[in-house]
Amino acid sequence: MKFSDFDFHPDLFRGIKIAGFKEPSPIQKMAIPIVANGSDMVGQAHTGTGKTAAFGLPIIDKIAKGEIERALVITPTRELATQVADELYHLGRFAGIRTLTVYGGVGYGRQIALIHKGVQIVVATPGRLKDLYKKGKIETFNPEIVVLDEADEMLDMGFLDEIKEIFEYIPQNRQTLLFSATMPEPIKALANDILYKPEFISVVDQEETTNNIIDQRYYVINEEQRDEALVRLLETEETNKCLVFCRMKREVERVAEHLEAMGFNAKGLHGDMEQMERDEVVKAYRKGQVKIMVATDVAARGLDVKDVTHVFNYHIPFDPQSYVHRIGRTGRAGKSGQAITLVTTEEFRELQRIQKEVGAHMRLSTIEGGEGIDESGREYLAEQIRDIPIHPDASAMVAFMGEMDQQILLEKLMSRIIEQEHHAMTSRIGFDQEMVDDMMQNYADEQKVTRQNNRRKKRR
């Protein structure tokens, strides 16, 4: 199937071509005819499957043909709102489509003015949109099509009440589309309240849960090897843009700072950052000015960036669905991607559980040692030594060495540093298959002993 098979307005095909779309994705094949026919719809699909174009193309087509005048897209975060509005603008610009993002943290004036001037597609976050409706600022804004994007994320972020209130202000004679990666009961109930005889489509099964063009690897390491393993992988992998996922905000800051100190182009992204700072980081990452983004799951919600070659799980995610969402940031638009997970021996069984539940094919790998320090390595090491702050006890330690020749003392200290660096570069990181098998056998033996002891206790 090709996009030319759809009866789109001629100006829309120019936007499709420049966007680089070759053929419709599964969600687009299923959703576009339904939206074009005017039916309400519930679509189950993950981020990165092409769902923005799935609802955006038929909406733009209807506006270009004069069938409708306005549409509203509600998204959970400011970052996602900006991304969606940008994509819709680029798809519809030759058809004269104007888009607007509406979100909090900035003044009301410009947003209200542009809505009143007749901008055709508004992409908004729930909080600011509810305020505008509640205060009577946009009473004349009556969209004929409303899209609720990433509905399960809105549920997780506590926006469900705001969504229900917003729909009280929107006319009943509308077409409503709801997209969600998962379908928990509150989302099903919401769909039942705001949609009229919707058609249901799902591409979750067709996505092969963890995309088979993503090479999934894991490394079993000791806890103290996490930083060294990540740095070694970043040095040896052929990366373009990378995402490094951490569990906690403070871990994001520490890892990002560590990578920057090691000379990598890295920035952190987490929920405690000011909105302006978050926007700057995302913008720089999208443009390729930042190559490595270290983020929490929450901060990266809805983040859709092209050409992400590698996703690193610095820590294993808490649940299988998070794993799917994380690695789904790479391997898009038919391109291959790399998903790399670091696990300790204590976390290994949790990895196995995730592997089983999502049906992922992950392969065990080790990070082999290099050949030692070359000329560029010596230059880098010398730069690191120059930047080392002088410890308060350093002078006392030098005096303690007594009459030792200063040149010999310096060479001995340099020797120790070089030996440590050489060991770090040449040693292998990670358990091989035999070590993992031994580890699992020891675990099984321990479990057997525990069960036997429990049975003895019961007999007594």
C-alpha positions in Angstrom: 0.0 0.0 0.0 1.2 3.5 -0.8 0.1 7.0 0.4 -1.0 7.7 -3.1 -3.8 5.1 -2.5 -5.5 7.6 -0.2 -7.6 10.3 -1.7 -5.6 13.1 0.0 -5.6 16.8 -1.1 -2.8 17.3 -3.7 -0.9 19.7 -1.5 -0.7 17.1 1.3 1.5 14.8 -0.8 4.3 17.4 -0.9 4.5 17.3 2.9 4.4 13.5 2.9 7.3 13.3 0.4 9.5 15.9 2.2 8.9 14.1 5.5 10.4 11.0 3.9 7.4 8.7 4.3 7.6 5.8 1.9 4.6 3.7 2.7 2.0 3.8 5.5 2.8 2.1 8.8 0.3 -0.5 10.2 -1.4 2.1 12.4 -1.7 4.5 9.5 -3.2 1.9 7.2 -5.8 1.1 9.8 -6.6 4.5 11.2 -6.6 6.8 8.1 -9.7 5.3 6.5 -11.6 5.4 9.8 -10.7 9.0 10.6 -11.5 9.9 7.0 -15.0 8.4 7.3 -15.7 10.5 10.4 -16.0 7.7 12.9 -14.8 7.8 16.5 -11.9 5.5 17.1 -9.7 4.0 19.9 -6.2 3.1 18.7 -3.8 1.1 20.7 -0.2 1.8 19.7 3.1 2.7 21.2 5.1 5.9 20.7 7.1 5.8 17.4 4.6 3.7 15.4 3.6 6.7 13.2 0.3 7.5 15.0 0.8 11.3 14.7 0.6 11.0 11.0 -2.2 8.3 11.4 -4.5 11.0 12.8 -2.8 14.0 11.4 -2.9 13.3 7.7 -6.7 12.7 7.5 -7.3 15.7 9.8 -5.1 18.0 7.5 -6.9 16.5 4.5 -10.3 17.4 5.9 -9.2 21.0 6.7 -7.6 21.4 3.2 -10.8 20.2 1.5 -12.9 22.5 3.6 -14.8 19.7 5.4 -13.8 21.0 8.8 -12.2 24.2 10.2 -10.5 23.2 13.4 -9.0 20.3 15.3 -7.7 19.8 18.8 -4.9 17.4 20.0 -4.4 16.9 23.7 -1.1 15.5 24.8 0.3 14.8 28.3 3.5 16.9 28.2 4.8 20.1 26.7 7.6 18.3 24.9 5.2 16.0 23.2 2.8 18.9 22.3 5.7 20.7 20.6 6.7 17.5 18.7 3.2 16.8 17.5 2.5 20.4 16.5 5.8 20.5 14.6 5.1 17.3 12.7 1.6 18.4 11.8 2.9 21.7 10.6 5.5 20.1 8.3 3.0 17.7 6.9 0.4 20.3 6.2 2.4 23.5 5.4 1.9 23.3 1.6 -1.9 23.1 2.3 -1.6 26.3 4.4 -2.2 24.5 7.7 -1.3 26.6 10.8 -0.6 24.9 14.2 -0.3 26.2 17.7 1.0 24.6 20.9 -0.8 25.6 24.1 0.9 24.8 27.4 1.6 26.3 30.9 4.6 28.1 32.1 4.3 31.0 29.6 1.8 33.9 29.2 -1.7 33.4 28.0 -1.8 36.4 25.6 -0.2 35.0 22.5 -1.9 31.6 22.7 -5.4 33.2 23.1 -4.7 35.7 20.3 -3.7 33.0 17.8 -6.7 30.8 18.6 -9.0 33.8 18.0 -7.2 34.5 14.7 -8.3 31.1 13.5 -5.3 28.7 13.8 -6.6 25.4 12.5 -4.9 22.8 14.7 -4.3 23.4 18.4 -2.0 20.9 20.3 -2.4 21.4 24.0 -1.5 20.1 27.4 -4.5 19.4 29.8 -3.7 21.9 32.5 -3.4 25.1 30.4 -6.3 24.0 28.1 -8.6 23.5 31.0 -7.7 26.9 32.4 -8.4 28.6 29.1 -11.8 27.0 28.8 -12.7 27.5 32.5 -11.8 31.2 32.4 -13.8 31.7 29.2 -10.8 32.8 27.2 -11.5 30.5 24.2 -15.3 30.1 24.1 -15.4 30.4 20.3 -12.9 27.5 19.9 -15.1 24.6 18.9 -13.0 21.8 17.3 -14.8 19.4 15.0 -12.2 16.7 15.7 -10.5 16.0 19.1 -7.6 13.7 19.5 -6.6 12.4 23.0 -3.0 11.2 22.5 -1.0 9.0 25.0 -4.1 8.6 27.1 -2.4 6.1 29.5 0.4 8.6 30.2 -2.2 11.2 31.1 -3.7 8.7 33.5 -0.3 8.0 35.1 0.4 11.8 35.4 -3.0 12.4 37.1 -4.7 14.3 34.3 -7.9 12.3 34.1 -10.1 14.7 35.9 -8.8 17.6 33.8 -9.6 15.6 30.6 -13.1 14.9 31.8 -13.6 18.6 32.6 -12.2 19.7 29.2 -14.7 17.5 27.3 -17.6 19.3 29.1 -16.7 22.5 27.2 -16.3 20.8 23.8 -19.4 20.4 21.6 -21.0 17.0 21.5 -21.2 16.9 17.7 -17.5 16.2 17.2 -15.3 13.3 16.1 -13.2 11.9 18.9 -10.0 9.8 18.6 -8.2 8.2 21.5 -4.8 6.7 21.3 -3.1 4.7 24.1 -0.3 2.2 24.4 -2.1 0.3 27.1 -5.8 0.0 28.0 -6.2 0.0 31.8 -9.8 0.1 33.1 -9.9 3.9 33.7 -9.0 4.5 30.1 -11.7 2.1 28.9 -14.2 4.0 31.1 -13.0 7.3 29.7 -13.4 6.1 26.1 -16.9 4.9 27.0 -17.8 8.4 28.3 -16.3 10.6 25.5 -16.6 8.5 22.4 -19.7 7.5 20.3 -19.7 3.9 18.9 -16.0 3.9 18.4 -14.1 1.5 16.1 -11.2 -0.2 17.9 -7.8 -0.9 16.3 -4.6 -2.2 17.7 -1.1 -2.7 16.3 0.5 -3.7 19.6 0.8 -7.3 18.6 1.9 -6.4 15.1 4.8 -4.3 16.5 6.4 -7.6 17.7 6.5 -6.1 21.2 10.2 -5.6 21.1 11.0 -4.7 17.5 13.0 -7.4 15.8 15.3 -4.9 14.0 16.6 -3.9 17.4 19.6 -5.8 18.5 19.1 -6.5 22.2 22.1 -7.2 24.4 22.8 -7.5 28.1 25.9 -7.4 30.2 26.1 -9.1 33.6 28.4 -6.9 35.7 29.3 -6.1 39.3 27.7 -3.0 40.7 30.9 -1.0 40.8 31.4 -1.6 37.1 28.4 0.3 35.9 30.1 3.6 35.0 33.2 1.8 33.5 30.9 -0.4 31.4 28.9 2.5 30.1 32.0 4.5 29.2 33.6 1.5 27.5 30.5 0.8 25.5 30.2 4.5 24.4 33.8 4.4 23.3 33.5 1.3 21.3 30.0 1.4 19.8 29.3 3.3 16.6 26.8 5.7 18.0 24.9 8.7 16.6 22.3 9.8 19.2 22.0 7.8 22.4 19.5 7.6 25.3 20.8 6.4 28.7 18.0 5.5 31.1 18.4 5.8 34.8 15.8 5.1 37.6 16.3 8.2 39.7 16.8 11.9 39.1 19.9 12.1 41.2 21.4 9.2 39.2 20.6 11.1 36.0 22.6 14.1 37.2 25.6 12.1 38.4 25.8 9.9 35.3 25.5 12.9 33.0 28.2 14.8 34.9 30.4 11.8 34.8 30.1 11.4 31.1 30.7 15.1 30.5 33.9 14.8 32.7 35.0 11.9 30.5 34.7 14.1 27.4 31.3 12.9 26.1 28.7 15.3 24.7 26.0 14.4 27.3 23.2 16.2 29.1 20.7 15.1 31.7 16.8 15.3 31.6 14.6 14.9 34.6 11.5 16.2 36.2 13.1 18.6 38.7 14.7 20.7 35.9 13.1 24.1 35.0 10.8 23.9 32.0 13.0 26.2 29.9 16.1 24.2 30.7 14.3 21.0 29.7 13.2 22.5 26.4 16.7 23.6 25.6 18.1 20.1 26.3 15.4 18.4 24.1 15.9 20.9 21.3 19.7 20.5 21.3 19.3 16.7 21.4 16.8 16.7 18.5 19.2 18.9 16.4 22.2 16.7 17.2 24.0 19.3 19.3 23.7 16.9 22.2 24.6 13.3 21.4 23.9 11.5 24.6 20.8 12.2 26.7 20.7 10.7 30.2 17.0 10.6 31.4 14.4 9.1 33.7 11.4 7.3 32.2 9.1 10.1 33.3 11.3 12.9 31.7 11.5 11.0 28.4 7.7 10.4 28.2 6.5 11.1 24.7 10.0 12.0 23.5 10.2 11.1 19.8 13.6 11.8 18.3 14.9 10.5 14.9 18.1 8.7 14.4 18.5 7.3 18.0 21.0 4.5 17.3 21.4 3.2 20.9 19.4 2.9 24.1 21.3 2.1 27.2 19.6 0.8 30.3 22.0 2.0 33.0 19.6 0.3 35.4 17.1 -2.3 34.5 13.6 -0.8 34.3 11.0 -1.6 37.0 8.6 -3.4 34.7 8.4 -5.1 31.3 6.3 -2.3 29.7 8.9 0.3 30.6 11.5 -1.9 28.9 9.4 -2.0 25.7 8.9 1.8 25.8 12.5 2.5 26.4 14.0 0.4 23.6 11.3 1.5 21.3 13.1 4.9 21.0 15.5 3.2 18.6 15.0 1.0 15.5 12.5 3.4 13.9 11.5 4.1 10.3 13.0 0.8 9.2 16.4 1.5 10.7 18.2 -0.9 13.0 18.9 0.0 16.6 20.8 -1.2 19.6 19.3 -1.8 23.0 21.9 -2.5 25.7 21.1 -3.4 29.4 23.4 -3.5 32.3 22.4 -5.9 35.1 24.1 -7.2 38.2 23.9 -10.8 39.4 21.2 -9.7 41.9 19.1 -8.2 39.0 19.6 -11.1 36.6 16.4 -13.0 37.4 14.4 -9.7 37.0 15.9 -9.5 33.5 14.8 -13.0 32.8 11.3 -12.2 33.9 11.1 -9.2 31.5 12.6 -11.2 28.7 9.9 -13.9 29.2 7.0 -11.5 29.5 7.8 -9.3 26.4 9.1 -12.2 24.3 12.4 -10.4 23.8 15.4 -12.1 22.3 18.3 -10.7 24.3 21.9 -12.0 23.9 24.5 -12.1 26.6 27.7 -10.1 25.7 30.9 -9.1 27.3 33.0 -6.0 26.8 36.4 -7.3 25.7 39.6 -5.5 26.8 41.4 -3.2 24.4 45.0 -3.0 23.5 46.1 -0.6 26.1 47.0 3.1 26.0 47.9 4.6 22.6 49.1 8.1 21.8 45.6 9.7 22.0 45.1 7.8 25.2 48.2 9.2 26.7 47.1 12.7 25.7 43.7 12.2 27.3 45.3 10.8 30.5 47.7 13.7 30.7 44.8 16.1 30.4 42.9 14.3 33.2 46.0 14.5 35.4 46.4 18.2 34.8 42.8 18.7 36.0 43.1 16.7 39.2 42.7 19.0 42.2 45.5 18.9 44.8 44.6 16.9 47.8 45.1 18.6 51.2 47.4 15.8 52.4 49.5 15.7 49.2 52.3 18.0 50.5 52.6 15.9 53.7 52.8 12.7 51.7 55.6 14.2 49.5 57.5 15.2 52.6 57.0 11.7 54.1 58.8 10.2 51.1 62.0 11.8 52.5 65.1 12.1 50.3 63.7 10.2 47.3 64.6 11.9 44.0 61.7 14.0 42.8 61.9 12.7 39.2 61.9 9.1 40.4 59.0 9.8 42.7 57.0 11.4 39.8 57.8 8.4 37.5 56.7 5.9 40.2 53.4 7.8 40.7 52.9 8.0 36.9 53.5 4.2 36.7 50.8 3.5 39.2 48.3 5.7 37.3 49.3 4.1 34.0 48.9 0.6 35.4 45.5 1.4 36.7 44.4 2.9 33.4 45.9 0.0 31.4 44.1 -2.5 33.6 40.8 -0.6 33.1 41.3 -0.6 29.3 42.5 -4.2 28.8 40.4 -6.1 31.3 37.1 -7.7 30.2 33.9 -6.5 31.7 30.9 -8.8 32.1 30.2 -12.4 32.9 30.5 -14.9 30.0 28.0 -17.7 29.5 29.9 -20.2 31.6 30.0 -17.7 34.5 26.3 -17.0 34.2 25.5 -20.7 34.1 27.5 -21.2 37.3 25.7 -18.3 38.9 22.3 -19.8 38.0 23.4 -23.2 39.3 24.5 -21.7 42.6 21.2 -19.9 42.9 19.3 -23.1 42.2 21.3 -25.0 44.8 20.7 -22.3 47.3 16.9 -22.4 46.6 17.0 -26.2 47.0 18.7 -25.9 50.4 16.2 -23.3 51.5 13.2 -25.5 50.5 14.7 -28.5 52.3 15.2 -26.4 55.4 11.7 -25.1 55.3 10.3 -28.7 55.0 12.4 -29.7 58.0 11.0 -26.8 60.0 7.4 -27.8 59.1 8.0 -31.4 60.3 9.2 -30.1 63.7 
